[in-house]
Amino acid sequence: MSVKLSALILLFLAFHQVLARNRTRPNFLVVMSDAFDGRLTFDPGSKVVKLPFINYLRELGVTFINAYTNSPICCPSRAAMWSGQFVHLTQSWNNYKCLDANATTWMDLLEVNGYLTKMMGKLDYTSGSHSVSNRVEAWTRDVQFLLRQEGRPVTQLVGNMSTVRIMGKDWENIDKATQWIQQRAESSQQPFALYLGLNLPHPYKTESLGPTAGGSTFRTSPHWLEKVSSEQVTVPKWLPGAAMHPVDFYSTFTKNCSGFFTEEEIVNIRAFYYAMCAEADAMLGQLISALRETHLLNNTVVIFTADHGELAMEHRQFYKMSMFEGSSHVPLLFMGPGLMSGVEADQLVSLVDIYPTVLDLADVAPVGSLSGYSLLPLLSTCSSCPGGPHPDWVLSEYHGCNANASTYMLRSGRWKYIAYADGLRVPPQLFGERQLARRNHRNLNPLDCLCNHLFADMILDKEELHNVVFKFTEVSAQLDKLLRSIVHYPEVSAAVHRYNKESFVAWRHTLGRNYSQVISSLRWHVDWQRNPLANERAIDKWLYGSF
């Protein structure tokens, strides 16, 4: 046999091995919504609004009912998802400072290993994005005065019963993604990975307040409002201002929610938000339908998640930037070949787990150390699936605007522990959570067992209104010890504080004589103009005091 013929045979065999591997590796469709409350993906939250395509994923896949963001704000959250690393490791401190442009994502590794990849829609995970106002507010959050930074949350009804496409940019991207799926069905033998980032159900900018007013308008049409069960829309309980945690009070003020709201206003904001979720669900549905129509669905892993939730007037706040459930609890659903169907998994998981899970499903080795753990053992009945046991805790942290202290949330068992700054200057919080109450006493972790004798008196505080940090001191002490073993948070808080000052000084120097004019025109201008000299002095005292 000639050398040329032997080489051709080897090439032919290698080519067929690649084809065979490609046929066994799944495609991926990952849809990441913005500000989608994860509690809407399982009962009783799912009863408030009709989400037929999320329910489709529930029925045919796995729903994680205790999934959390690693940072309750857009860019740092996505940075954690794409990198598989906690926020303090990538130093993704705010919406302006996130991943380096050359950071390796799981999508990069799929592409290197033979996948055809496509990223569309909202990405927002590398440094340099978002407004000047947003970043300056994050940098100066430690200044000792309150700044009303957002527009007051409002609702806006548009169109009529036939008005379906409210968020035009998202629908444009959905149409492009649908076309891309159709082209893949016709032309490619490669497995593909398609990522689609949505803006919805993030509230819209309030245009009447100008370009720096922030997103405080909940906008929808009668078509989507009809999907909301009005009798299920609740009015959340609020603590009086004097009883609020100091960081929560600061957030309420800076989000312009400290004034009076009628019950009708609150109900409308919540109903409009749920209607916006229904529109996002329909976008997910168009992509699922495209996969089904092109006969690709049976070999595609579909993942639906979000960067964070939306408070929608819980705790007298809207937006995110908080560790309360409405803000930090995210959807996470998987459906695909070889995965279990109709399963609700109560394992505590977070967005950093997506990176190793996708790579496991694609049979691709990760690069470097990861904060997340593969969820494949929880998704599949396969006894030989890779990956070890997932820890019984998740970590979330926040260092951006609308909160005046770095915040760290550790969820473990039925407990949520929240520490602030250096752990000394700002008191912590402890809440007893309800999602894991389905477990019987034999499955409780050791921290739960500390209070086993107090279960009859235990507050399963679904609205997170009762801080029991001083009632369960031993639990609090052990959770703080566990948190410090995961992240030495006083050191991280100090590093963020230094970064904020240095970044603000550098920005200020670039403005020269224009500094006073520029800073007074940012989103906080209403309060700033009341006493600009005093506010500038407050900033100077903060800047030139000790680090």
Secondary structure, DSSP 8 states (H G I E B T S, - for coil): --HHHHHHHHHHHHHHHHHHHHHHS-EEEEEEESS--GGGGSTTGGGGB--HHHHHHHHHSEEETTEE-SSSSHHHHHHHHHH-S-HHHHT--SSSS-B-TT---HHHHHHHTT-EEEEEE----BTT-S-HHHHHHHHTTTSSS----S---EEEE-S-TT----SHHHHHHHHHHHHHHHHHHHH--S-EEEEEE--TTS-EE-GGG-TTS-EEEEEE-HHHHTTB-GGG--------GGGS-HHHHHHHHHTT-SS---HHHHHHHHHHHHHHHHHHHHHHHHHHHHHHHTT-GGGEEEEEEES----TTGGG--SS-S-SHHHHB--EEEE-TT--SSEEE---EEGGGHHHHHHHHHT----S--SS---HHHH---TT-S-----SEEEEEE-STT-SS-EEEEEETTEEEEEETTSSSS--EEEE-SGGGGS-GGG--HHHHTTGGGGGG----TT-----TTTSHHHHHHHHHHHHHH--HHHHHHHHHHHHHHHHHHHHHHHGGGHHHHHHTSTTHHHHTTSHHHHHHHHHHHHHS--
